[in-house]
Amino acid sequence: MVTTLTSREFNHDTSGAKKAAARGPVFITDRGRPAHVLLTIEDYLRLTGGHMSLAEALAQPGTDFDFDPPRMTGGVFRPADLD
């Protein structure tokens, strides 16, 4: 089931828009023309073939990871070779 909301309706009832997205895509119009589509993450992943970029994966709520890169030894800098 497709739902269409104006930008104003979306701003006033975001919760309702999210509930409608559980039933199908929500088209959000701007000045009467479709401008955005709200989808559940499941629908989005299905449409994209389940592929998500690293940036998208890191932007997910609750994403937490440990990053402890090894320290370089011996110095990183060396004189420039201008010859």
SELUMLUM-743406 format. One record per atom (N, C-alpha, C, O): residue number from 1; residue in three letters; x, y, z. Coordinates in nm, 4 decimals. Layout:
REM residues N
+-----+------+----------+----------+----------+
: pos : code :       c1 :       c2 :       c3 :
+-----+------+----------+----------+----------+
: NUM :  Ala :        X :        Y :        Z :
...
+-----+------+----------+----------+----------+
***
This chain:
REM residues 83
+-----+------+----------+----------+----------+
: pos : code :       c1 :       c2 :       c3 :
+-----+------+----------+----------+----------+
:   1 :  Met :   0.0848 :  -0.1179 :   0.0000 :
:   1 :  Met :   0.0000 :   0.0000 :   0.0000 :
:   1 :  Met :   0.0894 :   0.1242 :   0.0000 :
:   1 :  Met :   0.1770 :   0.1375 :   0.0855 :
:   2 :  Val :   0.0680 :   0.2135 :  -0.0937 :
:   2 :  Val :   0.1462 :   0.3362 :  -0.1053 :
:   2 :  Val :   0.0713 :   0.4493 :  -0.0356 :
:   2 :  Val :  -0.0496 :   0.4647 :  -0.0531 :
:   3 :  Thr :   0.1436 :   0.5283 :   0.0436 :
:   3 :  Thr :   0.0862 :   0.6438 :   0.1122 :
:   3 :  Thr :   0.1542 :   0.7685 :   0.0577 :
:   3 :  Thr :   0.2746 :   0.7680 :   0.0319 :
:   4 :  Thr :   0.0778 :   0.8744 :   0.0404 :
:   4 :  Thr :   0.1339 :   1.0020 :  -0.0039 :
:   4 :  Thr :   0.1030 :   1.1078 :   0.1010 :
:   4 :  Thr :  -0.0114 :   1.1241 :   0.1435 :
:   5 :  Leu :   0.2075 :   1.1795 :   0.1418 :
:   5 :  Leu :   0.1929 :   1.2881 :   0.2394 :
:   5 :  Leu :   0.2584 :   1.4140 :   0.1853 :
:   5 :  Leu :   0.3575 :   1.4072 :   0.1125 :
:   6 :  Thr :   0.2032 :   1.5276 :   0.2207 :
:   6 :  Thr :   0.2710 :   1.6530 :   0.1900 :
:   6 :  Thr :   0.3859 :   1.6694 :   0.2898 :
:   6 :  Thr :   0.3883 :   1.6031 :   0.3934 :
:   7 :  Ser :   0.4795 :   1.7564 :   0.2588 :
:   7 :  Ser :   0.5894 :   1.7840 :   0.3518 :
:   7 :  Ser :   0.5354 :   1.8317 :   0.4859 :
:   7 :  Ser :   0.5872 :   1.7944 :   0.5912 :
:   8 :  Arg :   0.4328 :   1.9130 :   0.4818 :
:   8 :  Arg :   0.3731 :   1.9642 :   0.6061 :
:   8 :  Arg :   0.3126 :   1.8509 :   0.6883 :
:   8 :  Arg :   0.3330 :   1.8441 :   0.8095 :
:   9 :  Glu :   0.2378 :   1.7615 :   0.6223 :
:   9 :  Glu :   0.1793 :   1.6475 :   0.6932 :
:   9 :  Glu :   0.2888 :   1.5595 :   0.7549 :
:   9 :  Glu :   0.2765 :   1.5131 :   0.8682 :
:  10 :  Phe :   0.3954 :   1.5378 :   0.6783 :
:  10 :  Phe :   0.5060 :   1.4575 :   0.7296 :
:  10 :  Phe :   0.5679 :   1.5223 :   0.8526 :
:  10 :  Phe :   0.5952 :   1.4538 :   0.9511 :
:  11 :  Asn :   0.5903 :   1.6528 :   0.8484 :
:  11 :  Asn :   0.6493 :   1.7234 :   0.9619 :
:  11 :  Asn :   0.5598 :   1.7202 :   1.0854 :
:  11 :  Asn :   0.6089 :   1.7147 :   1.1982 :
:  12 :  His :   0.4301 :   1.7235 :   1.0642 :
:  12 :  His :   0.3369 :   1.7242 :   1.1771 :
:  12 :  His :   0.3095 :   1.5851 :   1.2338 :
:  12 :  His :   0.2685 :   1.5729 :   1.3492 :
:  13 :  Asp :   0.3314 :   1.4808 :   1.1549 :
:  13 :  Asp :   0.2997 :   1.3457 :   1.2015 :
:  13 :  Asp :   0.4055 :   1.2460 :   1.1540 :
:  13 :  Asp :   0.3758 :   1.1534 :   1.0786 :
:  14 :  Thr :   0.5278 :   1.2663 :   1.1986 :
:  14 :  Thr :   0.6368 :   1.1768 :   1.1606 :
:  14 :  Thr :   0.6104 :   1.0347 :   1.2074 :
:  14 :  Thr :   0.6396 :   0.9388 :   1.1359 :
:  15 :  Ser :   0.5557 :   1.0214 :   1.3263 :
:  15 :  Ser :   0.5246 :   0.8893 :   1.3801 :
:  15 :  Ser :   0.4248 :   0.8164 :   1.2901 :
:  15 :  Ser :   0.4403 :   0.6972 :   1.2635 :
:  16 :  Gly :   0.3243 :   0.8871 :   1.2443 :
:  16 :  Gly :   0.2265 :   0.8276 :   1.1536 :
:  16 :  Gly :   0.2891 :   0.7873 :   1.0212 :
:  16 :  Gly :   0.2521 :   0.6852 :   0.9631 :
:  17 :  Ala :   0.3836 :   0.8669 :   0.9736 :
:  17 :  Ala :   0.4527 :   0.8349 :   0.8491 :
:  17 :  Ala :   0.5347 :   0.7070 :   0.8656 :
:  17 :  Ala :   0.5379 :   0.6233 :   0.7754 :
:  18 :  Lys :   0.6013 :   0.6916 :   0.9812 :
:  18 :  Lys :   0.6793 :   0.5701 :   1.0053 :
:  18 :  Lys :   0.5882 :   0.4482 :   1.0130 :
:  18 :  Lys :   0.6238 :   0.3413 :   0.9635 :
:  19 :  Lys :   0.4717 :   0.4631 :   1.0743 :
:  19 :  Lys :   0.3767 :   0.3517 :   1.0804 :
:  19 :  Lys :   0.3273 :   0.3167 :   0.9400 :
:  19 :  Lys :   0.3121 :   0.1991 :   0.9069 :
:  20 :  Ala :   0.3024 :   0.4180 :   0.8581 :
:  20 :  Ala :   0.2571 :   0.3937 :   0.7206 :
:  20 :  Ala :   0.3670 :   0.3247 :   0.6397 :
:  20 :  Ala :   0.3368 :   0.2425 :   0.5532 :
:  21 :  Ala :   0.4939 :   0.3565 :   0.6663 :
:  21 :  Ala :   0.6047 :   0.2941 :   0.5939 :
:  21 :  Ala :   0.6130 :   0.1451 :   0.6222 :
:  21 :  Ala :   0.6653 :   0.0692 :   0.5406 :
:  22 :  Ala :   0.5620 :   0.1026 :   0.7370 :
:  22 :  Ala :   0.5601 :  -0.0404 :   0.7685 :
:  22 :  Ala :   0.4638 :  -0.1154 :   0.6763 :
:  22 :  Ala :   0.4755 :  -0.2368 :   0.6596 :
:  23 :  Arg :   0.3692 :  -0.0433 :   0.6169 :
:  23 :  Arg :   0.2712 :  -0.1045 :   0.5259 :
:  23 :  Arg :   0.3107 :  -0.0895 :   0.3798 :
:  23 :  Arg :   0.2554 :  -0.1572 :   0.2931 :
:  24 :  Gly :   0.4073 :  -0.0001 :   0.3518 :
:  24 :  Gly :   0.4506 :   0.0238 :   0.2141 :
:  24 :  Gly :   0.5190 :   0.1580 :   0.2040 :
:  24 :  Gly :   0.5266 :   0.2310 :   0.3029 :
:  25 :  Pro :   0.5696 :   0.1925 :   0.0855 :
:  25 :  Pro :   0.6423 :   0.3181 :   0.0694 :
:  25 :  Pro :   0.5539 :   0.4398 :   0.0974 :
:  25 :  Pro :   0.4337 :   0.4395 :   0.0706 :
:  26 :  Val :   0.6173 :   0.5435 :   0.1521 :
:  26 :  Val :   0.5484 :   0.6697 :   0.1786 :
:  26 :  Val :   0.6119 :   0.7758 :   0.0895 :
:  26 :  Val :   0.7297 :   0.8080 :   0.1048 :
:  27 :  Phe :   0.5347 :   0.8293 :  -0.0023 :
:  27 :  Phe :   0.5827 :   0.9369 :  -0.0890 :
:  27 :  Phe :   0.5562 :   1.0691 :  -0.0192 :
:  27 :  Phe :   0.4453 :   1.0947 :   0.0276 :
:  28 :  Ile :   0.6588 :   1.1527 :  -0.0127 :
:  28 :  Ile :   0.6468 :   1.2841 :   0.0502 :
:  28 :  Ile :   0.6598 :   1.3869 :  -0.0604 :
:  28 :  Ile :   0.7591 :   1.3915 :  -0.1330 :
:  29 :  Thr :   0.5561 :   1.4695 :  -0.0711 :
:  29 :  Thr :   0.5543 :   1.5669 :  -0.1803 :
:  29 :  Thr :   0.6010 :   1.7038 :  -0.1328 :
:  29 :  Thr :   0.5891 :   1.7387 :  -0.0154 :
:  30 :  Asp :   0.6531 :   1.7784 :  -0.2256 :
:  30 :  Asp :   0.6928 :   1.9170 :  -0.2020 :
:  30 :  Asp :   0.6314 :   1.9995 :  -0.3139 :
:  30 :  Asp :   0.6671 :   1.9841 :  -0.4307 :
:  31 :  Arg :   0.5400 :   2.0861 :  -0.2776 :
:  31 :  Arg :   0.4656 :   2.1675 :  -0.3746 :
:  31 :  Arg :   0.3918 :   2.0801 :  -0.4762 :
:  31 :  Arg :   0.3848 :   2.1117 :  -0.5949 :
:  32 :  Gly :   0.3372 :   1.9696 :  -0.4258 :
:  32 :  Gly :   0.2548 :   1.8828 :  -0.5088 :
:  32 :  Gly :   0.3309 :   1.7807 :  -0.5908 :
:  32 :  Gly :   0.2694 :   1.6992 :  -0.6597 :
:  33 :  Arg :   0.4633 :   1.7830 :  -0.5852 :
:  33 :  Arg :   0.5432 :   1.6888 :  -0.6643 :
:  33 :  Arg :   0.6180 :   1.5937 :  -0.5707 :
:  33 :  Arg :   0.6694 :   1.6371 :  -0.4676 :
:  34 :  Pro :   0.6249 :   1.4650 :  -0.6050 :
:  34 :  Pro :   0.6998 :   1.3715 :  -0.5212 :
:  34 :  Pro :   0.8453 :   1.4165 :  -0.5064 :
:  34 :  Pro :   0.9126 :   1.4458 :  -0.6052 :
:  35 :  Ala :   0.8926 :   1.4214 :  -0.3815 :
:  35 :  Ala :   1.0286 :   1.4678 :  -0.3563 :
:  35 :  Ala :   1.1123 :   1.3648 :  -0.2812 :
:  35 :  Ala :   1.2340 :   1.3590 :  -0.2991 :
:  36 :  His :   1.0479 :   1.2833 :  -0.1970 :
:  36 :  His :   1.1190 :   1.1850 :  -0.1145 :
:  36 :  His :   1.0329 :   1.0610 :  -0.0993 :
:  36 :  His :   0.9115 :   1.0636 :  -0.1196 :
:  37 :  Val :   1.1001 :   0.9512 :  -0.0624 :
:  37 :  Val :   1.0289 :   0.8270 :  -0.0330 :
:  37 :  Val :   1.0807 :   0.7745 :   0.0997 :
:  37 :  Val :   1.2018 :   0.7651 :   0.1201 :
:  38 :  Leu :   0.9905 :   0.7407 :   0.1893 :
:  38 :  Leu :   1.0253 :   0.6825 :   0.3181 :
:  38 :  Leu :   0.9995 :   0.5327 :   0.3111 :
:  38 :  Leu :   0.8897 :   0.4885 :   0.2772 :
:  39 :  Leu :   1.1048 :   0.4538 :   0.3443 :
:  39 :  Leu :   1.0957 :   0.3081 :   0.3426 :
:  39 :  Leu :   1.1461 :   0.2530 :   0.4752 :
:  39 :  Leu :   1.2242 :   0.3181 :   0.5445 :
:  40 :  Thr :   1.1011 :   0.1330 :   0.5101 :
:  40 :  Thr :   1.1624 :   0.0653 :   0.6231 :
:  40 :  Thr :   1.3013 :   0.0194 :   0.5782 :
:  40 :  Thr :   1.3273 :   0.0072 :   0.4585 :
:  41 :  Ile :   1.3899 :  -0.0060 :   0.6739 :
:  41 :  Ile :   1.5236 :  -0.0518 :   0.6382 :
:  41 :  Ile :   1.5162 :  -0.1861 :   0.5667 :
:  41 :  Ile :   1.5975 :  -0.2130 :   0.4782 :
:  42 :  Glu :   1.4210 :  -0.2702 :   0.6031 :
:  42 :  Glu :   1.4053 :  -0.4002 :   0.5376 :
:  42 :  Glu :   1.3708 :  -0.3825 :   0.3897 :
:  42 :  Glu :   1.4276 :  -0.4501 :   0.3039 :
:  43 :  Asp :   1.2775 :  -0.2911 :   0.3599 :
:  43 :  Asp :   1.2413 :  -0.2655 :   0.2203 :
:  43 :  Asp :   1.3595 :  -0.2063 :   0.1443 :
:  43 :  Asp :   1.3844 :  -0.2426 :   0.0294 :
:  44 :  Tyr :   1.4317 :  -0.1156 :   0.2082 :
:  44 :  Tyr :   1.5483 :  -0.0547 :   0.1437 :
:  44 :  Tyr :   1.6524 :  -0.1608 :   0.1085 :
:  44 :  Tyr :   1.7033 :  -0.1637 :  -0.0035 :
:  45 :  Leu :   1.6839 :  -0.2483 :   0.2051 :
:  45 :  Leu :   1.7836 :  -0.3520 :   0.1804 :
:  45 :  Leu :   1.7370 :  -0.4495 :   0.0725 :
:  45 :  Leu :   1.8172 :  -0.4968 :  -0.0080 :
:  46 :  Arg :   1.6070 :  -0.4792 :   0.0712 :
:  46 :  Arg :   1.5534 :  -0.5671 :  -0.0325 :
:  46 :  Arg :   1.5696 :  -0.5031 :  -0.1701 :
:  46 :  Arg :   1.6077 :  -0.5707 :  -0.2657 :
:  47 :  Leu :   1.5412 :  -0.3733 :  -0.1810 :
:  47 :  Leu :   1.5520 :  -0.3033 :  -0.3086 :
:  47 :  Leu :   1.6967 :  -0.2889 :  -0.3552 :
:  47 :  Leu :   1.7241 :  -0.2900 :  -0.4752 :
:  48 :  Thr :   1.7883 :  -0.2755 :  -0.2610 :
:  48 :  Thr :   1.9296 :  -0.2575 :  -0.2974 :
:  48 :  Thr :   2.0034 :  -0.3900 :  -0.3060 :
:  48 :  Thr :   2.1248 :  -0.3919 :  -0.3266 :
:  49 :  Gly :   1.9327 :  -0.4991 :  -0.2908 :
:  49 :  Gly :   1.9968 :  -0.6293 :  -0.2961 :
:  49 :  Gly :   2.0716 :  -0.6627 :  -0.1694 :
:  49 :  Gly :   2.1575 :  -0.7508 :  -0.1693 :
:  50 :  Gly :   2.0401 :  -0.5933 :  -0.0612 :
:  50 :  Gly :   2.1041 :  -0.6221 :   0.0666 :
:  50 :  Gly :   2.2408 :  -0.5607 :   0.0821 :
:  50 :  Gly :   2.3094 :  -0.5858 :   0.1812 :
:  51 :  His :   2.2816 :  -0.4805 :  -0.0144 :
:  51 :  His :   2.4139 :  -0.4192 :  -0.0079 :
:  51 :  His :   2.4045 :  -0.2815 :   0.0564 :
:  51 :  His :   2.3146 :  -0.2029 :   0.0264 :
:  52 :  Met :   2.4971 :  -0.2549 :   0.1435 :
:  52 :  Met :   2.5011 :  -0.1276 :   0.2130 :
:  52 :  Met :   2.6464 :  -0.0806 :   0.2126 :
:  52 :  Met :   2.7374 :  -0.1594 :   0.2384 :
:  53 :  Ser :   2.6677 :   0.0452 :   0.1839 :
:  53 :  Ser :   2.8041 :   0.0967 :   0.1848 :
:  53 :  Ser :   2.8565 :   0.1016 :   0.3279 :
:  53 :  Ser :   2.7793 :   0.0945 :   0.4235 :
:  54 :  Leu :   2.9862 :   0.1136 :   0.3415 :
:  54 :  Leu :   3.0458 :   0.1228 :   0.4738 :
:  54 :  Leu :   2.9900 :   0.2438 :   0.5484 :
:  54 :  Leu :   2.9595 :   0.2347 :   0.6673 :
:  55 :  Ala :   2.9765 :   0.3565 :   0.4795 :
:  55 :  Ala :   2.9233 :   0.4771 :   0.5435 :
:  55 :  Ala :   2.7805 :   0.4541 :   0.5926 :
:  55 :  Ala :   2.7451 :   0.4972 :   0.7024 :
:  56 :  Glu :   2.6980 :   0.3863 :   0.5120 :
:  56 :  Glu :   2.5606 :   0.3574 :   0.5533 :
:  56 :  Glu :   2.5579 :   0.2629 :   0.6728 :
:  56 :  Glu :   2.4782 :   0.2807 :   0.7650 :
:  57 :  Ala :   2.6446 :   0.1630 :   0.6711 :
:  57 :  Ala :   2.6494 :   0.0683 :   0.7821 :
:  57 :  Ala :   2.6914 :   0.1374 :   0.9111 :
:  57 :  Ala :   2.6354 :   0.1094 :   1.0171 :
:  58 :  Leu :   2.7883 :   0.2264 :   0.9037 :
:  58 :  Leu :   2.8350 :   0.2965 :   1.0233 :
:  58 :  Leu :   2.7338 :   0.3982 :   1.0741 :
:  58 :  Leu :   2.7353 :   0.4343 :   1.1918 :
:  59 :  Ala :   2.6458 :   0.4446 :   0.9857 :
:  59 :  Ala :   2.5463 :   0.5443 :   1.0244 :
:  59 :  Ala :   2.4250 :   0.4819 :   1.0942 :
:  59 :  Ala :   2.3393 :   0.5542 :   1.1449 :
:  60 :  Gln :   2.4171 :   0.3501 :   1.0971 :
:  60 :  Gln :   2.3036 :   0.2843 :   1.1604 :
:  60 :  Gln :   2.3040 :   0.3100 :   1.3108 :
:  60 :  Gln :   2.4100 :   0.3087 :   1.3733 :
:  61 :  Pro :   2.1865 :   0.3333 :   1.3695 :
:  61 :  Pro :   2.1795 :   0.3528 :   1.5145 :
:  61 :  Pro :   2.2328 :   0.2306 :   1.5885 :
:  61 :  Pro :   2.2097 :   0.1166 :   1.5482 :
:  62 :  Gly :   2.3032 :   0.2562 :   1.6958 :
:  62 :  Gly :   2.3546 :   0.1474 :   1.7778 :
:  62 :  Gly :   2.4808 :   0.0833 :   1.7240 :
:  62 :  Gly :   2.5301 :  -0.0143 :   1.7806 :
:  63 :  Thr :   2.5343 :   0.1379 :   1.6138 :
:  63 :  Thr :   2.6569 :   0.0824 :   1.5578 :
:  63 :  Thr :   2.7731 :   0.1196 :   1.6481 :
:  63 :  Thr :   2.7966 :   0.2370 :   1.6765 :
:  64 :  Asp :   2.8441 :   0.0191 :   1.6921 :
:  64 :  Asp :   2.9591 :   0.0421 :   1.7786 :
:  64 :  Asp :   3.0659 :  -0.0600 :   1.7415 :
:  64 :  Asp :   3.0358 :  -0.1775 :   1.7206 :
:  65 :  Phe :   3.1881 :  -0.0156 :   1.7334 :
:  65 :  Phe :   3.2958 :  -0.1073 :   1.7008 :
:  65 :  Phe :   3.4244 :  -0.0571 :   1.7648 :
:  65 :  Phe :   3.4396 :   0.0614 :   1.7942 :
:  66 :  Asp :   3.5146 :  -0.1489 :   1.7851 :
:  66 :  Asp :   3.6454 :  -0.1151 :   1.8399 :
:  66 :  Asp :   3.7422 :  -0.0924 :   1.7248 :
:  66 :  Asp :   3.7456 :  -0.1696 :   1.6290 :
:  67 :  Phe :   3.8196 :   0.0127 :   1.7350 :
:  67 :  Phe :   3.9205 :   0.0415 :   1.6341 :
:  67 :  Phe :   4.0484 :   0.0766 :   1.7075 :
:  67 :  Phe :   4.0607 :   0.1841 :   1.7661 :
:  68 :  Asp :   4.1419 :  -0.0144 :   1.7036 :
:  68 :  Asp :   4.2682 :   0.0042 :   1.7739 :
:  68 :  Asp :   4.3813 :  -0.0306 :   1.6775 :
:  68 :  Asp :   4.4377 :  -0.1398 :   1.6851 :
:  69 :  Pro :   4.4151 :   0.0623 :   1.5860 :
:  69 :  Pro :   4.5175 :   0.0311 :   1.4871 :
:  69 :  Pro :   4.6546 :   0.0168 :   1.5535 :
:  69 :  Pro :   4.6816 :   0.0816 :   1.6546 :
:  70 :  Pro :   4.7410 :  -0.0677 :   1.4969 :
:  70 :  Pro :   4.8740 :  -0.0834 :   1.5549 :
:  70 :  Pro :   4.9564 :   0.0440 :   1.5371 :
:  70 :  Pro :   4.9424 :   0.1147 :   1.4373 :
:  71 :  Arg :   5.0410 :   0.0719 :   1.6337 :
:  71 :  Arg :   5.1290 :   0.1888 :   1.6267 :
:  71 :  Arg :   5.2451 :   0.1586 :   1.5338 :
:  71 :  Arg :   5.2992 :   0.0480 :   1.5330 :
:  72 :  Met :   5.2820 :   0.2583 :   1.4560 :
:  72 :  Met :   5.3986 :   0.2439 :   1.3690 :
:  72 :  Met :   5.5240 :   0.2714 :   1.4503 :
:  72 :  Met :   5.5266 :   0.3614 :   1.5342 :
:  73 :  Thr :   5.6263 :   0.1939 :   1.4249 :
:  73 :  Thr :   5.7536 :   0.2161 :   1.4928 :
:  73 :  Thr :   5.8583 :   0.2569 :   1.3913 :
:  73 :  Thr :   5.8448 :   0.2308 :   1.2718 :
:  74 :  Gly :   5.9616 :   0.3207 :   1.4400 :
:  74 :  Gly :   6.0702 :   0.3596 :   1.3503 :
:  74 :  Gly :   6.0482 :   0.4935 :   1.2827 :
:  74 :  Gly :   6.1296 :   0.5331 :   1.1993 :
:  75 :  Gly :   5.9448 :   0.5627 :   1.3144 :
:  75 :  Gly :   5.9211 :   0.6951 :   1.2566 :
:  75 :  Gly :   5.8514 :   0.6883 :   1.1225 :
:  75 :  Gly :   5.8668 :   0.5926 :   1.0466 :
:  76 :  Val :   5.7759 :   0.7901 :   1.0959 :
:  76 :  Val :   5.6999 :   0.7984 :   0.9720 :
:  76 :  Val :   5.7670 :   0.8945 :   0.8751 :
:  76 :  Val :   5.7508 :   0.8824 :   0.7537 :
:  77 :  Phe :   5.8414 :   0.9889 :   0.9280 :
:  77 :  Phe :   5.8991 :   1.0938 :   0.8456 :
:  77 :  Phe :   6.0366 :   1.0549 :   0.7956 :
:  77 :  Phe :   6.1126 :   0.9869 :   0.8645 :
:  78 :  Arg :   6.0669 :   1.0985 :   0.6764 :
:  78 :  Arg :   6.2019 :   1.0841 :   0.6208 :
:  78 :  Arg :   6.2285 :   1.2055 :   0.5347 :
:  78 :  Arg :   6.1342 :   1.2675 :   0.4854 :
:  79 :  Pro :   6.3540 :   1.2411 :   0.5154 :
:  79 :  Pro :   6.3858 :   1.3602 :   0.4353 :
:  79 :  Pro :   6.3380 :   1.3444 :   0.2914 :
:  79 :  Pro :   6.3386 :   1.2348 :   0.2353 :
:  80 :  Ala :   6.2978 :   1.4536 :   0.2350 :
:  80 :  Ala :   6.2520 :   1.4532 :   0.0944 :
:  80 :  Ala :   6.3700 :   1.4281 :   0.0021 :
:  80 :  Ala :   6.4796 :   1.4789 :   0.0259 :
:  81 :  Asp :   6.3485 :   1.3509 :  -0.1023 :
:  81 :  Asp :   6.4512 :   1.3250 :  -0.2032 :
:  81 :  Asp :   6.4241 :   1.4196 :  -0.3187 :
:  81 :  Asp :   6.3323 :   1.3966 :  -0.3974 :
:  82 :  Leu :   6.5029 :   1.5259 :  -0.3298 :
:  82 :  Leu :   6.4789 :   1.6291 :  -0.4291 :
:  82 :  Leu :   6.5660 :   1.6132 :  -0.5547 :
:  82 :  Leu :   6.5648 :   1.7003 :  -0.6417 :
:  83 :  Asp :   6.6394 :   1.5056 :  -0.5646 :
:  83 :  Asp :   6.7259 :   1.4841 :  -0.6826 :
:  83 :  Asp :   6.6515 :   1.4230 :  -0.7954 :
:  83 :  Asp :   6.7091 :   1.3986 :  -0.9014 :
+-----+------+----------+----------+----------+
***
